[in-house]
Amino acid sequence: MLDEKMTADIRFDDYGQIGLYLLLQDSTRLVLTRENIEKVSTEYWANPDKIPPDVREAREFERCSFCPSKKHEGLCDALRPILPLLDVVDKYVSYDRVVAIYKPDEKGMLHISRTNISEGLRYVCMLSLMNYCQSGRKYWKYYFGIIPILGVTEFINRLYLNILWLHEGDKEKIDMVVSEFYEHITNATENQLARLKLICKNDAFLNAFIGVQSISQLLNMTKDTLLKESLDRFQKI
């Protein structure tokens, strides 16, 4: 179990940038801010020694069949925030405990959760599938305002409410969008897992992607129940 003192010693000044920070049991501190991920990713990709030729040439590392850039050569863009972190993350297994600290904006509020490393990496997987993935970028707006270290139930509820709001409560449109969203996440995750299984020694990132896929699956399975609950809450206001 993590040392209780780790949470007590958290200082706001240490978390100035927007993004996610993971504190691991061995005192490793992963700074997963957008700025840092982009910087490390760019440096990593520019170094030809970091990605062996046999990995670059593997069929699994080709762009997905549904990628807008599938006709162009090069590694899948969704790998950009993943590969540079493997050197560190691959030392841990999915159930290793961490303190996850998320700063959503410049107002200074920190969200803190004791969780496992796979759930802590949910933020990076979201970036991979909905920001770096050229096909998935259109879904990033569904995650607006969501704290990535929320529990699964609350995460799904907030995700659904964003979709409900963006599509003005149109049930037919919402059903179509949720199904399409689930299909994309499932296909993109399966392709990412095929790639990561070739290079990962442990399961932290593998289970992190499975967790993100499971959220989209539960959303698709429970969308009718979530609509009823949302309408019931609205009528009680």
DORO-342978 format. One record per residue (C-alpha): residue in three letters; y negated, z negated, x negated. Coordinates in nm, 4 decimals, decimal comma. Each point is the difference from the previous one (the first is absolute). Example, Ala and Ser with C-alpha at 12.3 -4.5 7.8 and 13.67 -1.06 7.14 Angstrom:
% residues 2
<node><resn>ALA</resn><y>0,4500</y><z>-0,7800</z><x>-1,2300</x></node>
<node><resn>SER</resn><y>-0,3440</y><z>0,0660</z><x>-0,1370</x></node>
***
This chain:
% residues 237
<node><resn>MET</resn><y>0,0000</y><z>0,0000</z><x>0,0000</x></node>
<node><resn>LEU</resn><y>-0,3521</y><z>0,0705</z><x>-0,1200</x></node>
<node><resn>ASP</resn><y>-0,1965</y><z>-0,2852</z><x>-0,1462</x></node>
<node><resn>GLU</resn><y>-0,2209</y><z>-0,1465</z><x>0,2762</x></node>
<node><resn>LYS</resn><y>-0,2757</y><z>-0,0296</z><x>-0,2597</x></node>
<node><resn>MET</resn><y>-0,0289</y><z>0,3802</z><x>-0,0196</x></node>
<node><resn>THR</resn><y>-0,1642</y><z>0,0193</z><x>0,3417</x></node>
<node><resn>ALA</resn><y>-0,2189</y><z>-0,3039</z><x>-0,0571</x></node>
<node><resn>ASP</resn><y>-0,1406</y><z>0,1499</z><x>-0,3219</x></node>
<node><resn>ILE</resn><y>-0,1067</y><z>0,3330</z><x>0,1513</x></node>
<node><resn>ARG</resn><y>-0,3669</y><z>0,0600</z><x>-0,0798</x></node>
<node><resn>PHE</resn><y>-0,2074</y><z>0,2494</z><x>0,1984</x></node>
<node><resn>ASP</resn><y>-0,1743</y><z>0,1234</z><x>-0,3158</x></node>
<node><resn>ASP</resn><y>0,3312</y><z>0,1369</z><x>-0,1302</x></node>
<node><resn>TYR</resn><y>0,0287</y><z>0,2454</z><x>0,2900</x></node>
<node><resn>GLY</resn><y>-0,3231</y><z>0,1951</z><x>0,0016</x></node>
<node><resn>GLN</resn><y>0,1336</y><z>0,3456</z><x>0,0817</x></node>
<node><resn>ILE</resn><y>0,1326</y><z>0,1187</z><x>0,3348</x></node>
<node><resn>GLY</resn><y>0,3781</y><z>0,0296</z><x>-0,0047</x></node>
<node><resn>LEU</resn><y>0,3225</y><z>-0,1922</z><x>-0,0522</x></node>
<node><resn>TYR</resn><y>0,0994</y><z>-0,2477</z><x>-0,2696</x></node>
<node><resn>LEU</resn><y>0,3551</y><z>-0,1273</z><x>-0,0572</x></node>
<node><resn>LEU</resn><y>0,0676</y><z>-0,3228</z><x>-0,1902</x></node>
<node><resn>LEU</resn><y>0,3602</y><z>-0,0176</z><x>-0,1180</x></node>
<node><resn>GLN</resn><y>0,2083</y><z>-0,2987</z><x>-0,1003</x></node>
<node><resn>ASP</resn><y>-0,0188</y><z>0,0812</z><x>-0,3711</x></node>
<node><resn>SER</resn><y>-0,3838</y><z>-0,0014</z><x>0,0178</x></node>
<node><resn>THR</resn><y>-0,0196</y><z>0,3812</z><x>0,0064</x></node>
<node><resn>ARG</resn><y>-0,3062</y><z>0,1105</z><x>0,1973</x></node>
<node><resn>LEU</resn><y>0,0061</y><z>0,3487</z><x>0,1520</x></node>
<node><resn>VAL</resn><y>-0,3467</y><z>0,1327</z><x>0,0845</x></node>
<node><resn>LEU</resn><y>0,0655</y><z>0,2609</z><x>0,2691</x></node>
<node><resn>THR</resn><y>-0,3540</y><z>0,0998</z><x>0,0886</x></node>
<node><resn>ARG</resn><y>-0,0663</y><z>0,3628</z><x>0,0916</x></node>
<node><resn>GLU</resn><y>-0,2180</y><z>0,0373</z><x>-0,3089</x></node>
<node><resn>ASN</resn><y>0,2633</y><z>-0,1406</z><x>-0,2343</x></node>
<node><resn>ILE</resn><y>0,2881</y><z>0,1959</z><x>0,1566</x></node>
<node><resn>GLU</resn><y>-0,1961</y><z>0,3246</z><x>-0,0342</x></node>
<node><resn>LYS</resn><y>-0,0966</y><z>-0,0745</z><x>-0,3616</x></node>
<node><resn>VAL</resn><y>0,3539</y><z>-0,0880</z><x>-0,1078</x></node>
<node><resn>SER</resn><y>0,1488</y><z>0,2933</z><x>0,1942</x></node>
<node><resn>THR</resn><y>-0,2337</y><z>0,2507</z><x>-0,1647</x></node>
<node><resn>GLU</resn><y>0,0754</y><z>-0,1331</z><x>-0,3493</x></node>
<node><resn>TYR</resn><y>0,3739</y><z>-0,0053</z><x>0,0701</x></node>
<node><resn>TRP</resn><y>0,0168</y><z>0,3538</z><x>0,1317</x></node>
<node><resn>ALA</resn><y>-0,2062</y><z>0,1298</z><x>-0,2915</x></node>
<node><resn>ASN</resn><y>0,2582</y><z>-0,1347</z><x>-0,2466</x></node>
<node><resn>PRO</resn><y>0,2950</y><z>0,2459</z><x>-0,0251</x></node>
<node><resn>ASP</resn><y>0,2160</y><z>-0,2651</z><x>-0,1676</x></node>
<node><resn>LYS</resn><y>-0,0016</y><z>-0,2209</z><x>0,3090</x></node>
<node><resn>ILE</resn><y>0,2010</y><z>0,2344</z><x>0,2218</x></node>
<node><resn>PRO</resn><y>0,3075</y><z>0,1484</z><x>-0,1742</x></node>
<node><resn>PRO</resn><y>0,0605</y><z>0,3768</z><x>0,0406</x></node>
<node><resn>ASP</resn><y>0,3307</y><z>-0,0560</z><x>0,1843</x></node>
<node><resn>VAL</resn><y>-0,1830</y><z>-0,2120</z><x>0,2578</x></node>
<node><resn>ARG</resn><y>-0,2803</y><z>0,2524</z><x>0,0418</x></node>
<node><resn>GLU</resn><y>0,2576</y><z>0,2758</z><x>0,0508</x></node>
<node><resn>ALA</resn><y>0,2266</y><z>-0,1884</z><x>0,2434</x></node>
<node><resn>ARG</resn><y>0,0209</y><z>0,1561</z><x>0,3466</x></node>
<node><resn>GLU</resn><y>-0,0818</y><z>-0,3373</z><x>0,1597</x></node>
<node><resn>PHE</resn><y>-0,3380</y><z>-0,0026</z><x>-0,1764</x></node>
<node><resn>GLU</resn><y>-0,1148</y><z>0,3278</z><x>0,1493</x></node>
<node><resn>ARG</resn><y>-0,2618</y><z>-0,0048</z><x>0,2730</x></node>
<node><resn>CYS</resn><y>0,1336</y><z>-0,0614</z><x>0,3508</x></node>
<node><resn>SER</resn><y>0,0813</y><z>0,2960</z><x>0,2222</x></node>
<node><resn>PHE</resn><y>-0,2782</y><z>-0,1053</z><x>0,2403</x></node>
<node><resn>CYS</resn><y>-0,2640</y><z>-0,0412</z><x>-0,2738</x></node>
<node><resn>PRO</resn><y>-0,3065</y><z>0,2285</z><x>0,0330</x></node>
<node><resn>SER</resn><y>0,0297</y><z>0,0644</z><x>-0,3776</x></node>
<node><resn>LYS</resn><y>0,3764</y><z>0,0624</z><x>-0,0041</x></node>
<node><resn>LYS</resn><y>-0,0503</y><z>0,3461</z><x>-0,1510</x></node>
<node><resn>HIS</resn><y>-0,1709</y><z>-0,1475</z><x>-0,3036</x></node>
<node><resn>GLU</resn><y>0,1784</y><z>-0,1543</z><x>-0,2957</x></node>
<node><resn>GLY</resn><y>-0,0361</y><z>-0,3674</z><x>-0,0841</x></node>
<node><resn>LEU</resn><y>0,1265</y><z>-0,3420</z><x>0,0943</x></node>
<node><resn>CYS</resn><y>-0,0433</y><z>-0,1375</z><x>0,3501</x></node>
<node><resn>ASP</resn><y>-0,3477</y><z>-0,1551</z><x>0,0315</x></node>
<node><resn>ALA</resn><y>0,1455</y><z>-0,2979</z><x>0,1869</x></node>
<node><resn>LEU</resn><y>0,1525</y><z>-0,1148</z><x>-0,3295</x></node>
<node><resn>ARG</resn><y>-0,3399</y><z>-0,0442</z><x>-0,1651</x></node>
<node><resn>PRO</resn><y>-0,0525</y><z>-0,3696</z><x>0,0919</x></node>
<node><resn>ILE</resn><y>0,3695</y><z>-0,0829</z><x>-0,0507</x></node>
<node><resn>LEU</resn><y>0,1051</y><z>0,1249</z><x>-0,3446</x></node>
<node><resn>PRO</resn><y>-0,2610</y><z>-0,1897</z><x>-0,2050</x></node>
<node><resn>LEU</resn><y>0,1092</y><z>-0,3293</z><x>0,1586</x></node>
<node><resn>LEU</resn><y>0,3722</y><z>0,0450</z><x>-0,0620</x></node>
<node><resn>ASP</resn><y>-0,0138</y><z>-0,1393</z><x>-0,3536</x></node>
<node><resn>VAL</resn><y>-0,1058</y><z>-0,3358</z><x>0,1448</x></node>
<node><resn>VAL</resn><y>0,1424</y><z>-0,0019</z><x>0,3534</x></node>
<node><resn>ASP</resn><y>0,3473</y><z>0,1145</z><x>-0,1074</x></node>
<node><resn>LYS</resn><y>0,0493</y><z>-0,3316</z><x>-0,1800</x></node>
<node><resn>TYR</resn><y>0,0300</y><z>-0,1757</z><x>0,3368</x></node>
<node><resn>VAL</resn><y>0,2320</y><z>0,0127</z><x>0,2999</x></node>
<node><resn>SER</resn><y>-0,1199</y><z>0,0268</z><x>0,3578</x></node>
<node><resn>TYR</resn><y>0,0494</y><z>-0,3677</z><x>0,0894</x></node>
<node><resn>ASP</resn><y>-0,2024</y><z>-0,1370</z><x>-0,2952</x></node>
<node><resn>ARG</resn><y>-0,2777</y><z>-0,2147</z><x>0,1419</x></node>
<node><resn>VAL</resn><y>-0,3692</y><z>0,0758</z><x>-0,0491</x></node>
<node><resn>VAL</resn><y>-0,3395</y><z>-0,1127</z><x>0,1176</x></node>
<node><resn>ALA</resn><y>-0,1747</y><z>0,3035</z><x>0,1510</x></node>
<node><resn>ILE</resn><y>-0,3800</y><z>-0,0049</z><x>0,0165</x></node>
<node><resn>TYR</resn><y>-0,1854</y><z>0,2724</z><x>0,1893</x></node>
<node><resn>LYS</resn><y>-0,3745</y><z>0,0610</z><x>0,0027</x></node>
<node><resn>PRO</resn><y>-0,0872</y><z>0,2503</z><x>0,2761</x></node>
<node><resn>ASP</resn><y>-0,3743</y><z>0,0371</z><x>-0,0585</x></node>
<node><resn>GLU</resn><y>-0,3025</y><z>-0,1268</z><x>-0,1920</x></node>
<node><resn>LYS</resn><y>-0,0606</y><z>-0,2988</z><x>0,2294</x></node>
<node><resn>GLY</resn><y>0,2088</y><z>-0,2224</z><x>-0,2254</x></node>
<node><resn>MET</resn><y>0,2775</y><z>-0,1071</z><x>0,2392</x></node>
<node><resn>LEU</resn><y>0,3465</y><z>-0,0170</z><x>-0,1570</x></node>
<node><resn>HIS</resn><y>0,3273</y><z>0,0240</z><x>0,1940</x></node>
<node><resn>ILE</resn><y>0,2832</y><z>-0,1866</z><x>-0,1705</x></node>
<node><resn>SER</resn><y>0,3717</y><z>0,0139</z><x>0,0715</x></node>
<node><resn>ARG</resn><y>0,3136</y><z>-0,1409</z><x>-0,1598</x></node>
<node><resn>THR</resn><y>0,2506</y><z>0,2828</z><x>0,0252</x></node>
<node><resn>ASN</resn><y>0,2508</y><z>0,2048</z><x>-0,1999</x></node>
<node><resn>ILE</resn><y>-0,0957</y><z>0,2787</z><x>-0,2356</x></node>
<node><resn>SER</resn><y>0,1217</y><z>0,2819</z><x>0,2289</x></node>
<node><resn>GLU</resn><y>-0,2221</y><z>-0,1151</z><x>0,2856</x></node>
<node><resn>GLY</resn><y>-0,2808</y><z>-0,0522</z><x>-0,2486</x></node>
<node><resn>LEU</resn><y>0,0325</y><z>0,3640</z><x>-0,1119</x></node>
<node><resn>ARG</resn><y>-0,0460</y><z>0,1258</z><x>0,3573</x></node>
<node><resn>TYR</resn><y>-0,3636</y><z>0,0846</z><x>-0,0814</x></node>
<node><resn>VAL</resn><y>0,1000</y><z>0,2317</z><x>-0,2860</x></node>
<node><resn>CYS</resn><y>0,2628</y><z>0,1724</z><x>0,2162</x></node>
<node><resn>MET</resn><y>-0,2608</y><z>0,0533</z><x>0,2717</x></node>
<node><resn>LEU</resn><y>-0,2304</y><z>0,1635</z><x>-0,2562</x></node>
<node><resn>SER</resn><y>0,2868</y><z>0,2159</z><x>-0,1213</x></node>
<node><resn>LEU</resn><y>0,1048</y><z>0,1256</z><x>0,3450</x></node>
<node><resn>MET</resn><y>-0,3376</y><z>0,0168</z><x>0,1760</x></node>
<node><resn>ASN</resn><y>-0,2587</y><z>0,0582</z><x>-0,2708</x></node>
<node><resn>TYR</resn><y>0,1547</y><z>0,1796</z><x>-0,2965</x></node>
<node><resn>CYS</resn><y>0,2550</y><z>0,1947</z><x>0,2065</x></node>
<node><resn>GLN</resn><y>-0,1805</y><z>0,3189</z><x>0,0989</x></node>
<node><resn>SER</resn><y>0,1872</y><z>0,0231</z><x>0,3281</x></node>
<node><resn>GLY</resn><y>-0,0489</y><z>-0,3658</z><x>0,0911</x></node>
<node><resn>ARG</resn><y>-0,3747</y><z>-0,0342</z><x>-0,0573</x></node>
<node><resn>LYS</resn><y>-0,0798</y><z>0,0639</z><x>0,3644</x></node>
<node><resn>TYR</resn><y>0,1777</y><z>-0,3262</z><x>0,0920</x></node>
<node><resn>TRP</resn><y>-0,2022</y><z>-0,2296</z><x>-0,2267</x></node>
<node><resn>LYS</resn><y>-0,2518</y><z>-0,0648</z><x>0,2815</x></node>
<node><resn>TYR</resn><y>0,2742</y><z>-0,1777</z><x>0,1977</x></node>
<node><resn>TYR</resn><y>-0,0055</y><z>-0,2767</z><x>-0,2609</x></node>
<node><resn>PHE</resn><y>-0,3738</y><z>-0,0657</z><x>0,0298</x></node>
<node><resn>GLY</resn><y>-0,0780</y><z>-0,3713</z><x>-0,0240</x></node>
<node><resn>ILE</resn><y>0,3652</y><z>-0,1055</z><x>-0,0349</x></node>
<node><resn>ILE</resn><y>0,0784</y><z>-0,2696</z><x>-0,2551</x></node>
<node><resn>PRO</resn><y>0,3077</y><z>0,1379</z><x>-0,1835</x></node>
<node><resn>ILE</resn><y>0,1521</y><z>-0,3450</z><x>-0,0586</x></node>
<node><resn>LEU</resn><y>0,0149</y><z>-0,0835</z><x>0,3725</x></node>
<node><resn>GLY</resn><y>0,3347</y><z>-0,0951</z><x>0,1533</x></node>
<node><resn>VAL</resn><y>0,1939</y><z>0,2942</z><x>0,1432</x></node>
<node><resn>THR</resn><y>-0,0623</y><z>-0,0812</z><x>0,3677</x></node>
<node><resn>GLU</resn><y>-0,3765</y><z>-0,0368</z><x>-0,0405</x></node>
<node><resn>PHE</resn><y>-0,0110</y><z>0,3056</z><x>-0,2260</x></node>
<node><resn>ILE</resn><y>0,1699</y><z>0,2164</z><x>0,2663</x></node>
<node><resn>ASN</resn><y>-0,2292</y><z>-0,1329</z><x>0,2734</x></node>
<node><resn>ARG</resn><y>-0,3136</y><z>0,0810</z><x>-0,2003</x></node>
<node><resn>LEU</resn><y>0,1357</y><z>0,3434</z><x>-0,0920</x></node>
<node><resn>TYR</resn><y>0,0698</y><z>0,0789</z><x>0,3648</x></node>
<node><resn>LEU</resn><y>-0,3421</y><z>-0,1208</z><x>0,1151</x></node>
<node><resn>ASN</resn><y>-0,1669</y><z>0,2293</z><x>-0,2546</x></node>
<node><resn>ILE</resn><y>0,1972</y><z>0,2966</z><x>0,1337</x></node>
<node><resn>LEU</resn><y>-0,0762</y><z>-0,1059</z><x>0,3579</x></node>
<node><resn>TRP</resn><y>-0,3729</y><z>-0,0136</z><x>-0,0753</x></node>
<node><resn>LEU</resn><y>-0,0130</y><z>0,3249</z><x>-0,1991</x></node>
<node><resn>HIS</resn><y>0,1719</y><z>0,1887</z><x>0,2839</x></node>
<node><resn>GLU</resn><y>-0,1947</y><z>-0,1725</z><x>0,2781</x></node>
<node><resn>GLY</resn><y>0,3052</y><z>-0,1483</z><x>0,1713</x></node>
<node><resn>ASP</resn><y>0,1536</y><z>0,3398</z><x>0,0815</x></node>
<node><resn>LYS</resn><y>0,3694</y><z>-0,0977</z><x>0,0281</x></node>
<node><resn>GLU</resn><y>0,1323</y><z>0,3543</z><x>-0,0309</x></node>
<node><resn>LYS</resn><y>-0,2055</y><z>0,0599</z><x>-0,3149</x></node>
<node><resn>ILE</resn><y>0,0907</y><z>-0,3427</z><x>-0,1415</x></node>
<node><resn>ASP</resn><y>0,3731</y><z>0,0613</z><x>0,0512</x></node>
<node><resn>MET</resn><y>-0,0255</y><z>0,3349</z><x>-0,1750</x></node>
<node><resn>VAL</resn><y>-0,2038</y><z>-0,1395</z><x>-0,2911</x></node>
<node><resn>VAL</resn><y>0,2269</y><z>-0,3020</z><x>-0,0530</x></node>
<node><resn>SER</resn><y>0,3105</y><z>0,2225</z><x>-0,0028</x></node>
<node><resn>GLU</resn><y>-0,1639</y><z>0,2425</z><x>-0,2419</x></node>
<node><resn>PHE</resn><y>-0,1172</y><z>-0,2886</z><x>-0,2192</x></node>
<node><resn>TYR</resn><y>0,3500</y><z>-0,1500</z><x>-0,0077</x></node>
<node><resn>GLU</resn><y>0,1541</y><z>0,3352</z><x>-0,0902</x></node>
<node><resn>HIS</resn><y>-0,2412</y><z>0,0475</z><x>-0,2886</x></node>
<node><resn>ILE</resn><y>0,0505</y><z>-0,3510</z><x>-0,1398</x></node>
<node><resn>THR</resn><y>0,3788</y><z>0,0353</z><x>0,0262</x></node>
<node><resn>ASN</resn><y>0,0120</y><z>0,3370</z><x>-0,1766</x></node>
<node><resn>ALA</resn><y>-0,2503</y><z>-0,0967</z><x>-0,2692</x></node>
<node><resn>THR</resn><y>0,1764</y><z>-0,3331</z><x>-0,0633</x></node>
<node><resn>GLU</resn><y>0,3421</y><z>0,1630</z><x>-0,0321</x></node>
<node><resn>ASN</resn><y>-0,1405</y><z>0,2377</z><x>-0,2613</x></node>
<node><resn>GLN</resn><y>-0,1694</y><z>-0,2829</z><x>-0,1897</x></node>
<node><resn>LEU</resn><y>0,3215</y><z>-0,2025</z><x>-0,0021</x></node>
<node><resn>ALA</resn><y>0,1944</y><z>0,2964</z><x>-0,1385</x></node>
<node><resn>ARG</resn><y>-0,2512</y><z>0,0235</z><x>-0,2853</x></node>
<node><resn>LEU</resn><y>-0,0183</y><z>-0,3714</z><x>-0,0718</x></node>
<node><resn>LYS</resn><y>0,3785</y><z>-0,0397</z><x>-0,0054</x></node>
<node><resn>LEU</resn><y>0,0021</y><z>0,2260</z><x>-0,3044</x></node>
<node><resn>ILE</resn><y>-0,2368</y><z>-0,2191</z><x>-0,1999</x></node>
<node><resn>CYS</resn><y>0,0002</y><z>-0,3542</z><x>0,1453</x></node>
<node><resn>LYS</resn><y>0,2144</y><z>-0,2708</z><x>-0,1557</x></node>
<node><resn>ASN</resn><y>-0,0748</y><z>-0,2555</z><x>0,2729</x></node>
<node><resn>ASP</resn><y>-0,0690</y><z>0,0168</z><x>0,3736</x></node>
<node><resn>ALA</resn><y>-0,3557</y><z>-0,1359</z><x>0,0407</x></node>
<node><resn>PHE</resn><y>-0,1667</y><z>0,3347</z><x>0,0682</x></node>
<node><resn>LEU</resn><y>0,3019</y><z>0,1383</z><x>0,1870</x></node>
<node><resn>ASN</resn><y>-0,0056</y><z>-0,2822</z><x>0,2541</x></node>
<node><resn>ALA</resn><y>-0,3791</y><z>0,0148</z><x>0,0196</x></node>
<node><resn>PHE</resn><y>0,0195</y><z>0,3603</z><x>0,1235</x></node>
<node><resn>ILE</resn><y>0,2843</y><z>-0,0861</z><x>0,2388</x></node>
<node><resn>GLY</resn><y>-0,2206</y><z>-0,2775</z><x>0,1408</x></node>
<node><resn>VAL</resn><y>-0,2864</y><z>0,2414</z><x>0,0709</x></node>
<node><resn>GLN</resn><y>0,2434</y><z>0,2423</z><x>0,1653</x></node>
<node><resn>SER</resn><y>0,1438</y><z>-0,2835</z><x>0,2125</x></node>
<node><resn>ILE</resn><y>-0,3477</y><z>-0,0811</z><x>0,1318</x></node>
<node><resn>SER</resn><y>-0,0459</y><z>0,3582</z><x>0,1221</x></node>
<node><resn>GLN</resn><y>0,3485</y><z>-0,0101</z><x>0,1544</x></node>
<node><resn>LEU</resn><y>-0,0721</y><z>-0,3223</z><x>0,1884</x></node>
<node><resn>LEU</resn><y>-0,3325</y><z>0,1426</z><x>0,1148</x></node>
<node><resn>ASN</resn><y>0,1775</y><z>0,3068</z><x>0,1390</x></node>
<node><resn>MET</resn><y>0,2660</y><z>-0,2134</z><x>0,1718</x></node>
<node><resn>THR</resn><y>-0,2415</y><z>-0,2486</z><x>0,1596</x></node>
<node><resn>LYS</resn><y>-0,3052</y><z>0,2151</z><x>0,0826</x></node>
<node><resn>ASP</resn><y>0,0490</y><z>-0,0311</z><x>0,3795</x></node>
<node><resn>THR</resn><y>0,0254</y><z>-0,3790</z><x>-0,0223</x></node>
<node><resn>LEU</resn><y>-0,3039</y><z>-0,0142</z><x>-0,2260</x></node>
<node><resn>LEU</resn><y>-0,2025</y><z>0,2082</z><x>0,2482</x></node>
<node><resn>LYS</resn><y>0,0841</y><z>-0,2370</z><x>0,2855</x></node>
<node><resn>GLU</resn><y>-0,0847</y><z>-0,3058</z><x>-0,2110</x></node>
<node><resn>SER</resn><y>-0,3314</y><z>0,1560</z><x>-0,1065</x></node>
<node><resn>LEU</resn><y>-0,0980</y><z>0,0825</z><x>0,3588</x></node>
<node><resn>ASP</resn><y>0,0989</y><z>-0,3480</z><x>0,1192</x></node>
<node><resn>ARG</resn><y>-0,2167</y><z>-0,1615</z><x>-0,2681</x></node>
<node><resn>PHE</resn><y>-0,2933</y><z>0,2280</z><x>0,0867</x></node>
<node><resn>GLN</resn><y>0,0202</y><z>-0,0867</z><x>0,3722</x></node>
<node><resn>LYS</resn><y>-0,0133</y><z>-0,3733</z><x>-0,0809</x></node>
<node><resn>ILE</resn><y>-0,3271</y><z>0,0306</z><x>-0,1909</x></node>
***
